[in-house]
């Protein structure tokens, strides 16, 4: 009884403390952030690394980014990149010989954060912040990891999904107790408490989405060119699509902009926007009253999909507000992801080889950018989201060129240029992969026959760039001999691969890039997401390059 009363009191106190400081009016602002500083006593051989990396992702930008921090011989470092809101993130390395692995930071757009890395009283290397937002939340930056792992029992829950509510509520109580305990132990400021609470909410949401994924009892099989779900466990399949089973998400404030500042928010947002409850509505075929599949290019079909998705978001997040910040962000990301398909419909209506009457019908009734964008824009009540959406639309519609040049004086860009020079007149399709990536190997294995057919052509060349430190590794050699024999493979070390990720703006693999015969990079709106649509991609690209 006493323990429960103390817990209730602690939770009440932490809630009051977290409300003590209002979130700044200019929380959303596009500007450059700079991380600079020095590592005292740095010696490359002693420390074991000359670079660190940050897996930075801005939810308003399409794609992800790997940011490389170079450490100068004297231990100084400096890196700048653009952000749209304050963010907690870190530069890290796995190669350290001195038990120092990361430089965490919290920074607002427009700030320069100066960090000194030096030995502390315990003889271990530690970050000391000289100024700015990182200095103000230094206690949180150095202790936040103590709250990790509190949601593991929820993410790994093995029981029936219909029974997840009790477990989730218990996990939430324990999580809040942990936030309270750490906040008091390290004497958090009110703003640090707010950040700790926001991070706890992101962890909780991520665990809930992982739990739902683990209960998604479906497999997919192809029927008439459409991949249809085959239900393995109908009870679980229905349970993860029932909004009331997500009632525990009532603990999360989905209008809290502080959620965006958390390191794991972009991944959690992606997890939410493609959760089982949403994924089926977004990508599953739509049937009309007669049981017939509706045409996916029609505006009416896409309107239905959009309304279904919005309703499912409200049901899953337990809110009647279709314009909560989280739902707006999910819709914003969907808009970015679907835009290339809208562009294709737009191209079809301009095809002069088609009947004029059919083209007129498409102009009015197809899911073109002009028809679809206003539907999404109408839901963006947040002024900054609306601004970013309008900027995204304008940039895509004004994009005249299909390609862009590779930077000069760039060692990893030279890798692509040298390959292109060996295959004059050919389009390059580049697959970035690694042995540790299961999805990479699955795509390679599945496309073996298709690649064999592509190898007979003289207008395209498939190139594989592997993140492989040791090409003489027996496991690597066995896999290549079985699945990539006679293919063009380039092995690059970890540092080179990270620089390629930074250049081409990606964090995850497999990742694909396409280059014209004159070695210009094809814009991502035209790039295939895999081998299955490669033939269609090449046809479109050749038509556009005429």
Beta strands, then each sheet from edge to edge (+ up, - down):
strand 1: 28-39
strand 2: 51-56
strand 3: 65-70
strand 4: 76-85
strand 5: 87-92
strand 6: 102-107
strand 7: 112-119
strand 8: 125-129
strand 9: 218-223
strand 10: 226-231
strand 11: 403-404
strand 12: 427-433
strand 13: 460-467
strand 14: 488-492
strand 15: 511-515
strand 16: 521-522
sheet 1: 4+ 1- 7- 8+
sheet 2: 2+ 3-
sheet 3: 5+ 6-
sheet 4: 9+ 10-
sheet 5: 11+ 16-
sheet 6: 14+ 13+ 12+ 15-
end
